[in-house]
């Protein structure tokens, strides 16, 4: 019978604590990074626990005491806790770094997106500005083409009108000769037709007279308004002049009062001096009377001595009188010398002032001569430029006349064909529908065979240049601009029909200021009789320049 196996004994004393479980580090989802500094360190290896082996059942052995399990010390526990805290801190730091990197990447993307949007906005703005500039240039080009077309159309209409007048005159002459050759019945029919045409002409003349009367009334109204404004300006100028005269009168009165005061002071000084002299004289007389009384008393005592004393006194009195006369003569001479000295000083001051005025006049004449020399040189330079421009303008005018002649020939051929195909319509009214009754003269340069036209254009330009019109354009002309080329149409009564810009200055406000300058000087002088017989409207083209004044070339 087997003996019972005794239970294994364990070491006496308190049971050891099981080893503290080491927590597994939590997994952290990190982006793929290349920085090895953020790799987590390996976990410390867990020490194997010592377990006592069970004794074999078949071979009883003496009981062996189990080794006590190893209890971690407090330092080990603290080290493990610190290690866990370090790992947790590294995990949190890694999360913070990842968050910051993501935030930085997001901000960088936002910045790049903002820069991209700003670049797109600027590109759009540049495209819009370029498109606006292109539209403006296109509008200017179209306006220039329109004006050129209008000018060509006006010239064509003028040529057509002249051709129509010539053909009309030829037709009437043919009708008149034909009427003379025809029989009396044909003459009667022609007379009735002439009466009908005369009635129509009288009606047209009446309508034209009514239109001219309306224009004259409008011109008179404008002239009355202009005269009223001139009258108001004259009243204002007169008020200013009266105020200046009043101020000058007050100043002159103050000067006169000061002169009177100075004169009164001088008279008072003279009077005081006279009183002092008179007092001295009276005192001398009193002393003399006392002395005479003493002499008389003494004469009573000494009769013999009196006669001698009287003779001596007479001599002394004569000497005193002579001395007094001499002193008076010296005083008068001193006064005369002082007056002469003051007069000489005044004359010298006048001479010095005259010399100064003469020097100023000489300097002014020298400066004026220098200015005139500079003006002549500038005029010569501008005249050379104007001559070049006149030559170019003459070439352009010649080319324009050639084109007008060719166009007139084509239109004459077309009208002849139309007249042949429609004689009834041509007999009713041979003039084209766009024919204008206004006779136009054009001066696009500084020279023209028509001297009257050139003189009128120069007078028109002088009125603008000499009437202080620069203040109206000073502010706008200070900015960079192109010299505008302006065509002004003036009617025969001096009123302005139109202001057209052949070349704009590039500044709308400067163009508007030029327009205001032209209109502000209206009405201009009426056409001279010789010029009025030729034209109803004159178009004057000038290049406008602004330095210290308005200059037209």
C-alpha positions as CSV (number, residue, x, y, z in Angstrom):
1,X,0.0,0.0,0.0
2,X,1.5,3.2,-1.1
3,X,2.0,5.9,1.4
4,X,0.1,9.1,0.7
5,X,2.1,11.7,-1.1
6,X,2.7,14.6,1.1
7,X,1.5,18.0,-0.1
8,X,4.4,20.1,-1.3
9,X,5.4,22.7,1.1
10,X,6.0,26.2,0.2
11,X,8.3,28.6,1.8
12,X,7.0,30.2,4.9
13,X,6.1,33.8,5.0
14,X,3.7,35.9,2.9
15,X,2.8,34.8,-0.5
16,X,4.6,36.8,-3.2
17,X,2.6,39.2,-5.5
18,X,2.2,38.2,-9.0
19,X,4.2,40.3,-11.5
20,X,2.5,43.4,-12.6
21,X,1.1,43.0,-16.1
22,X,2.9,45.2,-18.6
23,X,0.3,47.0,-20.7
24,X,0.6,46.7,-24.4
25,X,1.3,50.0,-26.1
26,X,-1.7,51.2,-28.1
27,X,-1.3,51.2,-31.8
28,X,-1.1,54.7,-33.3
29,X,-2.1,55.3,-36.8
30,X,0.7,57.4,-38.3
31,X,1.2,58.6,-41.8
32,X,4.2,57.2,-43.6
33,X,7.1,59.3,-42.6
34,X,10.8,59.0,-43.3
35,X,12.0,60.5,-40.1
36,X,13.5,57.7,-37.9
37,X,13.3,59.9,-34.8
38,X,9.6,59.2,-34.4
39,X,9.8,55.4,-34.5
40,X,8.6,53.8,-31.3
41,X,11.3,52.0,-29.3
42,X,10.9,48.2,-28.7
43,X,9.1,47.1,-25.7
44,X,11.2,45.7,-22.8
45,X,11.3,41.9,-22.8
46,X,9.1,40.3,-20.2
47,X,11.2,38.2,-17.8
48,X,10.0,34.6,-17.6
49,X,8.4,33.7,-14.3
50,X,9.9,30.8,-12.4
51,X,7.4,28.0,-12.0
52,X,8.3,25.0,-9.8
53,X,8.1,21.7,-11.7
54,X,5.8,19.1,-10.3
55,X,7.5,16.0,-8.9
56,X,7.1,12.8,-10.9
57,X,4.4,10.6,-9.5
58,X,6.2,7.4,-10.0
59,X,9.4,8.4,-8.1
60,X,8.8,9.9,-4.8
61,X,11.4,12.2,-3.8
62,X,11.9,14.3,-0.8
63,X,9.9,17.5,-1.0
64,X,11.9,20.3,-2.5
65,X,11.0,23.9,-1.4
66,X,9.6,26.0,-4.2
67,X,11.6,29.1,-5.0
68,X,9.9,32.3,-4.1
69,X,8.6,34.2,-7.1
70,X,10.6,37.3,-7.9
71,X,8.8,40.4,-6.7
72,X,9.6,43.5,-8.7
73,X,11.1,46.2,-6.6
74,X,9.6,49.7,-6.2
75,X,12.3,51.2,-8.4
76,X,11.4,48.7,-11.1
77,X,7.7,49.5,-10.8
78,X,8.5,53.2,-10.9
79,X,10.7,52.7,-13.9
80,X,8.0,50.8,-15.7
81,X,5.4,53.5,-14.9
82,X,7.8,56.2,-16.2
83,X,8.4,54.1,-19.3
84,X,4.7,53.9,-19.8
85,X,4.3,57.7,-19.3
86,X,7.2,58.3,-21.7
87,X,5.6,56.1,-24.3
88,X,2.2,57.9,-23.8
89,X,4.0,61.3,-24.1
90,X,5.7,60.3,-27.3
91,X,2.4,59.1,-28.7
92,X,0.8,62.4,-27.8
93,X,3.7,64.3,-29.2
94,X,3.6,62.3,-32.4
95,X,-0.1,63.0,-32.7
96,X,0.5,66.7,-32.1
97,X,3.3,66.8,-34.7
98,X,1.0,65.0,-37.2
99,X,-1.8,67.4,-36.5
100,X,0.5,70.4,-36.9
101,X,1.8,69.1,-40.1
102,X,-1.6,68.5,-41.4
103,X,-2.7,72.0,-40.3
104,X,0.4,73.5,-42.0
105,X,-0.3,71.5,-45.2
106,X,-3.9,72.7,-45.1
107,X,-2.8,76.3,-44.6
108,X,-0.3,76.0,-47.4
109,X,-3.0,74.6,-49.7
110,X,-5.3,77.4,-48.7
111,X,-2.5,80.0,-49.4
112,X,-1.7,78.5,-52.7
113,X,-5.5,78.4,-53.6
114,X,-5.8,82.1,-52.6
115,X,-2.7,83.0,-54.7
116,X,-4.2,81.0,-57.6
117,X,-7.5,82.8,-57.2
118,X,-5.8,86.2,-56.9
119,X,-3.7,85.4,-60.0
120,X,-6.9,84.4,-61.9
121,X,-8.6,87.6,-60.7
122,X,-5.7,89.8,-61.8
123,X,-5.6,87.9,-65.1
124,X,-9.3,88.5,-65.6
125,X,-8.9,92.2,-64.6
126,X,-6.0,92.5,-67.1
127,X,-8.1,90.9,-69.8
128,X,-11.0,93.2,-69.0
129,X,-8.7,96.3,-69.1
130,X,-7.2,95.1,-72.4
131,X,-10.6,94.4,-73.7
132,X,-11.8,97.9,-72.6
133,X,-8.8,99.5,-74.1
134,X,-9.3,97.6,-77.4
135,X,-13.0,98.6,-77.4
136,X,-12.0,102.3,-76.8
137,X,-9.4,102.2,-79.6
138,X,-11.9,100.5,-81.8
139,X,-14.5,103.1,-80.9
140,X,-11.9,105.9,-81.7
141,X,-11.1,104.2,-84.9
142,X,-14.7,103.9,-85.9
143,X,-15.3,107.5,-84.9
144,X,-12.4,108.6,-87.0
145,X,-13.7,106.5,-89.9
146,X,-17.1,107.9,-89.4
147,X,-15.8,111.4,-89.4
148,X,-13.7,110.7,-92.5
149,X,-16.7,109.1,-94.2
150,X,-18.9,112.1,-93.2
151,X,-16.2,114.5,-94.6
152,X,-16.0,112.6,-97.8
153,X,-19.7,112.4,-98.0
154,X,-20.0,116.1,-97.5
155,X,-17.4,116.7,-100.2
156,X,-19.2,114.4,-102.5
157,X,-22.5,116.1,-101.9
158,X,-20.8,119.5,-102.5
159,X,-19.4,118.3,-105.8
160,X,-22.8,116.8,-106.7
161,X,-24.5,120.1,-105.8
162,X,-22.1,122.0,-108.0
163,X,-22.5,119.5,-110.9
164,X,-26.3,119.7,-110.5
165,X,-26.2,123.5,-110.6
166,X,-24.1,123.4,-113.7
167,X,-26.4,120.9,-115.4
168,X,-29.4,122.8,-114.2
169,X,-27.9,126.0,-115.7
170,X,-27.2,124.2,-119.0
171,X,-30.6,122.6,-119.1
172,X,-32.3,126.0,-118.5
173,X,-30.2,127.6,-121.2
174,X,-31.2,124.8,-123.6
175,X,-34.8,125.2,-122.7
176,X,-34.6,129.0,-123.2
177,X,-33.0,128.5,-126.7
178,X,-35.6,125.8,-127.5
179,X,-38.4,128.1,-126.3
180,X,-37.2,130.9,-128.7
181,X,-37.2,128.5,-131.6
182,X,-40.7,127.0,-130.9
183,X,-44.0,128.5,-132.1
184,X,-46.1,130.8,-130.0
185,X,-48.2,128.0,-128.6
186,X,-45.1,126.3,-127.3
187,X,-43.9,129.7,-125.9
188,X,-47.3,130.0,-124.0
189,X,-46.9,126.5,-122.5
190,X,-43.3,127.4,-121.6
191,X,-44.5,130.7,-120.0
192,X,-47.1,128.9,-117.9
193,X,-44.5,126.3,-116.9
194,X,-42.1,129.2,-116.0
195,X,-44.8,130.9,-114.0
196,X,-45.4,127.6,-112.1
197,X,-41.7,127.2,-111.4
198,X,-41.5,130.9,-110.4
199,X,-44.3,130.3,-108.0
200,X,-42.5,127.3,-106.5
201,X,-39.3,129.3,-106.4
202,X,-41.0,132.2,-104.6
203,X,-42.5,129.7,-102.1
204,X,-39.1,128.2,-101.6
205,X,-37.6,131.7,-101.1
206,X,-40.4,132.5,-98.6
207,X,-39.7,129.4,-96.6
208,X,-35.9,130.1,-96.7
209,X,-36.6,133.7,-95.6
210,X,-38.7,132.3,-92.7
211,X,-35.9,129.9,-91.7
212,X,-33.4,132.8,-91.9
213,X,-35.6,135.0,-89.9
214,X,-35.9,132.2,-87.2
215,X,-32.1,131.8,-87.2
216,X,-31.7,135.6,-86.9
217,X,-34.1,135.7,-84.0
218,X,-32.3,132.9,-82.3
219,X,-29.0,134.6,-83.0
220,X,-30.4,137.9,-81.6
221,X,-31.6,136.0,-78.5
222,X,-28.2,134.5,-78.0
223,X,-26.5,137.8,-78.6
224,X,-28.9,139.5,-76.0
225,X,-28.0,136.8,-73.5
226,X,-24.3,137.3,-74.2
227,X,-24.6,141.0,-73.9
228,X,-26.5,140.6,-70.6
229,X,-23.7,138.4,-69.3
230,X,-21.1,141.0,-70.5
231,X,-23.2,143.8,-68.9
232,X,-23.2,141.8,-65.6
233,X,-19.4,141.3,-65.9
234,X,-19.0,145.0,-66.7
235,X,-21.0,145.9,-63.6
236,X,-18.9,143.6,-61.5
237,X,-15.7,145.0,-62.9
238,X,-17.0,148.6,-62.4
239,X,-17.8,147.7,-58.8
240,X,-14.3,146.4,-58.3
241,X,-12.9,149.5,-59.9
242,X,-15.0,151.8,-57.7
243,X,-13.9,149.8,-54.6
244,X,-10.2,150.2,-55.8
245,X,-10.8,153.9,-56.4
246,X,-12.3,154.3,-52.9
247,X,-9.4,152.5,-51.3
248,X,-7.0,154.7,-53.3
249,X,-8.9,157.8,-52.2
250,X,-8.8,156.7,-48.6
251,X,-5.0,156.1,-48.9
252,X,-4.5,159.5,-50.6
253,X,-6.6,161.1,-47.9
254,X,-4.6,159.4,-45.2
255,X,-1.4,160.6,-46.9
256,X,-2.9,164.1,-47.2
257,X,-3.9,164.1,-43.5
258,X,-0.4,163.0,-42.6
259,X,1.2,165.7,-44.7
260,X,-1.2,168.3,-43.1
261,X,-0.2,167.0,-39.7
262,X,3.5,167.3,-40.5
263,X,3.0,170.8,-41.9
264,X,1.0,171.8,-38.7
265,X,3.9,170.4,-36.6
266,X,6.4,172.4,-38.7
267,X,4.3,175.6,-38.4
268,X,3.9,175.0,-34.7
269,X,7.7,174.7,-34.3
270,X,8.1,177.9,-36.3
271,X,5.6,179.7,-34.2
272,X,7.3,178.5,-31.0
273,X,10.6,179.6,-32.4
274,X,9.1,183.1,-33.2
275,X,7.6,183.3,-29.8
276,X,10.9,182.5,-28.2
277,X,12.6,185.1,-30.4
278,X,9.9,187.6,-29.5
279,X,10.3,186.8,-25.8
280,X,14.1,187.3,-26.1
281,X,13.5,190.5,-27.9
282,X,11.1,191.7,-25.3
283,X,13.5,190.7,-22.5
284,X,16.2,192.6,-24.3
285,X,13.9,195.6,-24.6
286,X,13.1,195.4,-20.9
287,X,16.7,195.1,-20.0
288,X,17.4,198.0,-22.3
289,X,14.7,200.1,-20.7
290,X,16.1,199.3,-17.3
291,X,19.5,200.2,-18.5
292,X,18.2,203.4,-20.1
293,X,16.5,204.3,-16.8
294,X,19.8,203.7,-15.0
295,X,21.5,205.8,-17.6
296,X,18.9,208.5,-17.3
297,X,19.3,208.6,-13.5
298,X,23.0,208.6,-14.0
299,X,22.7,211.3,-16.6
300,X,20.9,213.4,-14.0
301,X,23.9,212.9,-11.8
302,X,26.5,213.2,-14.5
303,X,25.4,215.4,-17.3
304,X,28.7,215.6,-18.8
305,X,29.2,211.9,-18.9
306,X,25.7,211.4,-20.4
307,X,26.5,213.0,-23.7
308,X,29.5,210.6,-24.0
309,X,27.5,207.7,-22.8
310,X,24.8,208.5,-25.3
311,X,27.3,208.6,-28.1
312,X,28.8,205.3,-27.0
313,X,25.4,203.8,-26.6
314,X,24.4,205.0,-30.0
315,X,27.5,203.3,-31.4
316,X,26.7,200.2,-29.4
317,X,23.1,200.2,-30.6
318,X,24.3,200.5,-34.2
319,X,26.7,197.6,-33.6
320,X,23.9,195.6,-32.1
321,X,21.6,196.4,-35.0
322,X,24.3,195.5,-37.4
323,X,25.0,192.3,-35.5
324,X,21.3,191.5,-35.4
325,X,21.0,192.2,-39.1
326,X,24.1,190.0,-39.7
327,X,22.6,187.2,-37.5
328,X,19.3,187.5,-39.3
329,X,21.1,187.4,-42.6
330,X,23.1,184.3,-41.5
331,X,19.8,182.7,-40.3
332,X,18.1,183.4,-43.6
333,X,21.2,182.2,-45.5
334,X,21.2,179.0,-43.4
335,X,17.5,178.5,-44.1
336,X,18.1,179.1,-47.8
337,X,21.1,176.7,-47.7
338,X,18.9,174.1,-45.9
339,X,16.1,174.5,-48.5
340,X,18.7,174.2,-51.3
341,X,20.2,171.1,-49.6
342,X,16.7,169.5,-49.3
343,X,15.8,170.5,-52.8
344,X,19.2,169.0,-54.0
345,X,18.4,165.8,-52.0
346,X,14.9,165.6,-53.6
347,X,16.4,166.2,-57.0
348,X,19.0,163.5,-56.3
349,X,16.4,161.1,-55.1
350,X,14.3,161.9,-58.3
351,X,17.4,161.4,-60.4
352,X,18.2,158.1,-58.7
353,X,14.6,157.0,-59.1
354,X,14.7,158.0,-62.8
355,X,17.9,156.0,-63.2
356,X,16.4,153.0,-61.4
357,X,13.3,153.3,-63.6
358,X,15.5,153.6,-66.7
359,X,17.5,150.6,-65.6
360,X,14.3,148.6,-65.0
361,X,13.0,149.8,-68.4
362,X,16.3,148.8,-70.1
363,X,16.2,145.4,-68.3
364,X,12.5,145.0,-69.4
365,X,13.5,145.9,-72.9
366,X,16.4,143.5,-72.8
367,X,14.1,140.7,-71.5
368,X,11.5,141.6,-74.0
369,X,14.1,141.5,-76.8
370,X,15.3,138.1,-75.5
371,X,11.7,137.0,-75.4
372,X,10.9,138.3,-78.9
373,X,14.1,136.6,-80.1
374,X,13.1,133.4,-78.5
375,X,9.6,133.9,-79.9
376,X,10.9,134.5,-83.4
377,X,13.1,131.4,-83.2
378,X,10.1,129.4,-81.9
379,X,8.0,130.9,-84.6
380,X,10.6,130.0,-87.2
381,X,10.7,126.5,-85.9
382,X,7.0,126.3,-85.8
383,X,6.8,127.9,-89.3
384,X,9.1,125.2,-90.6
385,X,7.0,122.5,-89.0
386,X,3.9,124.3,-90.4
387,X,5.4,124.4,-93.8
388,X,6.1,120.7,-93.7
389,X,2.6,120.2,-92.5
390,X,1.3,122.5,-95.2
391,X,3.2,120.5,-97.9
392,X,1.8,117.3,-96.5
393,X,-1.7,118.8,-96.3
394,X,-1.4,120.1,-99.9
395,X,-0.5,116.6,-101.0
396,X,-3.4,115.2,-99.1
397,X,-5.7,117.9,-100.6
398,X,-4.5,117.2,-104.1
399,X,-5.1,113.5,-103.6
400,X,-8.5,114.3,-102.1
401,X,-9.4,116.6,-105.1
402,X,-8.4,113.9,-107.5
403,X,-10.5,111.4,-105.7
404,X,-13.4,113.9,-105.6
405,X,-13.1,114.5,-109.3
406,X,-13.1,110.8,-110.1
407,X,-16.1,110.3,-107.8
408,X,-17.8,113.3,-109.4
409,X,-17.2,111.9,-112.8
410,X,-18.7,108.5,-111.8
411,X,-21.7,110.2,-110.2
412,X,-22.2,112.4,-113.2
413,X,-22.2,109.3,-115.4
414,X,-24.6,107.6,-113.1
415,X,-26.9,110.7,-113.0
416,X,-26.8,110.9,-116.8
417,X,-27.8,107.3,-117.1
418,X,-30.5,107.8,-114.5
419,X,-31.7,111.0,-116.3
420,X,-31.9,109.1,-119.6
421,X,-33.9,106.3,-118.0
422,X,-36.2,108.5,-116.0
423,X,-36.7,111.9,-117.8
424,X,-39.9,112.7,-116.1
425,X,-38.3,112.4,-112.6
426,X,-35.3,114.3,-113.7
427,X,-37.4,117.1,-115.1
428,X,-39.4,117.3,-111.8
429,X,-36.2,117.7,-109.6
430,X,-32.7,117.0,-111.1
431,X,-31.0,117.5,-107.7
432,X,-30.1,114.5,-105.6
433,X,-32.1,113.9,-102.4
434,X,-29.0,114.5,-100.2
435,X,-28.2,117.8,-101.9
436,X,-27.5,120.6,-99.3
437,X,-28.0,124.3,-100.0
438,X,-25.1,125.3,-97.7
439,X,-21.9,126.3,-99.4
440,X,-18.9,125.1,-97.3
441,X,-15.3,126.3,-97.4
442,X,-12.6,124.2,-95.8
443,X,-9.2,125.3,-94.5
444,X,-7.3,122.2,-93.1
445,X,-3.9,123.9,-93.0
446,X,-2.4,127.4,-92.7
447,X,-2.3,128.2,-96.4
448,X,-4.9,128.4,-99.1
449,X,-5.2,130.2,-102.5
450,X,-8.2,132.0,-101.0
451,X,-6.6,134.9,-99.0
452,X,-9.9,136.0,-97.5
453,X,-10.4,132.5,-96.1
454,X,-6.8,132.4,-94.6
455,X,-7.2,135.9,-93.0
456,X,-10.6,134.9,-91.5
457,X,-9.1,131.7,-90.0
458,X,-6.2,133.7,-88.5
459,X,-8.6,136.2,-86.9
460,X,-10.6,133.3,-85.5
461,X,-7.5,131.6,-84.1
462,X,-6.3,135.0,-82.6
463,X,-9.5,135.4,-80.7
464,X,-9.1,132.1,-79.0
465,X,-5.4,132.6,-78.3
466,X,-5.6,136.1,-76.9
467,X,-8.7,135.9,-74.7
468,X,-7.2,134.2,-71.6
469,X,-8.8,130.8,-72.4
470,X,-5.9,128.8,-70.9
471,X,-7.4,128.8,-67.5
472,X,-10.3,126.6,-68.8
473,X,-7.9,123.8,-69.9
474,X,-5.0,124.3,-67.4
475,X,-5.9,121.5,-65.0
476,X,-6.6,118.9,-67.8
477,X,-3.6,120.0,-69.9
478,X,-1.3,119.3,-67.0
479,X,-1.8,115.5,-67.5
480,X,-0.1,113.5,-70.3
481,X,-2.1,113.8,-73.5
482,X,-1.9,113.9,-77.3
483,X,-2.2,117.2,-79.1
484,X,-5.8,117.2,-80.3
485,X,-6.7,118.0,-83.9
486,X,-10.1,119.8,-84.0
487,X,-12.3,120.9,-86.9
488,X,-14.6,123.8,-86.0
489,X,-17.5,124.7,-88.4
490,X,-18.4,128.5,-88.3
491,X,-21.5,129.9,-89.9
492,X,-21.5,133.1,-91.9
493,X,-22.9,135.1,-88.9
494,X,-20.0,133.9,-86.6
495,X,-22.0,131.2,-84.7
496,X,-20.5,127.7,-84.2
497,X,-22.2,124.9,-86.2
498,X,-20.1,122.0,-84.8
499,X,-16.9,121.0,-83.1
500,X,-15.4,117.7,-84.3
501,X,-12.2,116.0,-83.1
502,X,-10.2,114.5,-85.9
503,X,-7.5,113.4,-83.4
504,X,-8.6,113.1,-79.7
505,X,-6.2,114.2,-76.9
506,X,-6.9,110.9,-75.1
507,X,-8.4,112.7,-72.1
508,X,-12.2,113.2,-72.3
509,X,-12.0,116.1,-69.8
510,X,-9.5,117.9,-72.0
511,X,-11.6,117.3,-75.2
512,X,-14.6,118.7,-73.3
513,X,-12.5,121.7,-72.1
514,X,-11.5,122.4,-75.7
515,X,-15.1,122.3,-76.8
516,X,-16.0,124.7,-74.0
517,X,-13.2,127.1,-75.1
518,X,-14.5,127.1,-78.7
519,X,-18.1,127.7,-77.6
520,X,-17.2,130.3,-74.9
521,X,-15.7,132.7,-77.6
522,X,-18.7,132.5,-79.8
523,X,-20.0,134.4,-81.7
524,X,-17.0,134.9,-83.9
525,X,-16.7,137.7,-86.4
526,X,-19.1,137.5,-89.2
527,X,-17.8,136.6,-92.7
528,X,-16.4,139.6,-94.7
529,X,-18.7,140.4,-97.7
530,X,-16.3,138.9,-100.2
531,X,-16.2,135.6,-98.1
532,X,-19.9,135.6,-97.5
533,X,-20.6,135.6,-101.2
534,X,-18.7,132.4,-101.5
535,X,-19.5,130.3,-98.4
536,X,-22.2,129.8,-95.9
537,X,-20.1,127.7,-93.5
538,X,-16.3,127.5,-93.1
539,X,-14.6,124.5,-91.5
540,X,-11.3,125.4,-89.8
541,X,-8.9,122.6,-88.7
542,X,-6.2,123.3,-86.2
543,X,-3.8,121.4,-83.9
544,X,-4.2,122.6,-80.3
545,X,-1.1,123.0,-78.1
546,X,-1.0,123.9,-74.4
547,X,2.1,125.3,-72.7
548,X,1.7,128.7,-71.0
549,X,-1.3,129.5,-73.2
550,X,-3.6,128.0,-75.9
551,X,-1.8,127.9,-79.2
552,X,-3.3,126.8,-82.6
553,X,-1.2,125.5,-85.4
